[in-house]
Amino acid sequence: MELIPRATLDQIRHERVEEIVAARKQGAKVVGYFCIYAPVELVQAAGAIPVRLMRGGQAAEEAGEKYLRADACSFCNSCMGNFERDQMYRQVDAVLSVNTCDMMRRLPESIEQHFGIPVFQLYMPRTSEPLPHRVAEFRRQLDGLAGELATLTGSAIGTEQLESEIAAFNRLRGMLRQASDTRRMSAPLLSGGTMLDLAATAWLLGPVKAVSLIEEVLRIVAARPRQGTRRPRLMLGGSMLTEDDRWLLDMVEEKADIVTDILCTGTRWFEGTVPERGLSPEAGGGSPMDRLARFYFGRPCMHRRPNSAMYEYAQRFVREFRVEGLVYKTLLYCDPWSFEVRRLQEALGLPVLHLDTDYSTENREQVRTRVEAFLETL
Ligand code: SF4
């Protein structure tokens, strides 16, 4: 049985969207973002509402295809479609985007061109070794973003406000980690599907309300009796998984447990903490902007070069969560993730099920056959 009924989550989210609509009528600004490199603390410290744009879906993908080139990934197509169709996307006043892959460089330009929504484009140095000049360049980018956010909201970012948002988002990251860590146990009570729901809801609710929701889920987990049925323990990886990919998690979890992931819409958002004030610069302290720059620069992703940190991340999670197999879901034309599958399989030494699809629903029975065949091998 689900820890939080789907209908309850839908209601929470519906109410939050209504709240955002009302806040905008009072002059609030909404900043939509896509990936783990978006410094949400800065957005909120400027007085704007950060909202993660992580919907997919076949209808949105089809609606969005007319805007982008033929080999755009399904996520980017659906994003364009959702700006037409989704009530939350229609509340977005500005988009915060990071140059993670070629499509992510093009998508914001199309959003600006077709929907007239201003885009703040952050340049993340592709080379991942944190040499001072690279981190300094990213820090310069954050300064520019702070200025653009202040212009959007009419409110400059104060140091105290930024410190307070860093603490609030650290708490949210910590609570999501705590929820995810309940899956270290054998026969975990919290499913991968619920974890995806929880994270997606948290990114909509903001840190304060989201923490209360997660505390409630943790109370339910603590009170529920353990069932003890041993099933294969799986990790999820690949291109961004959206809220509309929930069906795949449900399908896998009919016969296995998704105990962790290496997704940007999963653990990679909430792993780690921005150092809080009081530390010396040598111990990772400094101004809040310096700490944010170092934290975000150090996030692992496949698109960085070298991307060994991404492999070390995956290996650590395989060890710590006793993973027995990897379900690796890539989107058609998503090169940054598709090209790595063989190397990742070798590095992890695990059986891998690689699913490379768009958002169409017609192939779900084929996917089911492949999932079942894979699980039988474990
Ligand atoms: S990384 Fe892959 S899924 Fe994500 S935007 Fe780029 S091409 Fe699309």
Boltz pocket constraint, residues with backbone or C-beta under 6 A from the ligand:
constraints:
  - pocket:
      binder: B
      contacts: [[A, 73], [A, 74], [A, 75], [A, 76], [A, 100], [A, 101], [A, 102], [A, 103], [A, 104], [A, 239], [A, 240], [A, 331], [A, 333], [A, 334], [A, 335], [A, 336], [A, 337]]
      max_distance: 6.0
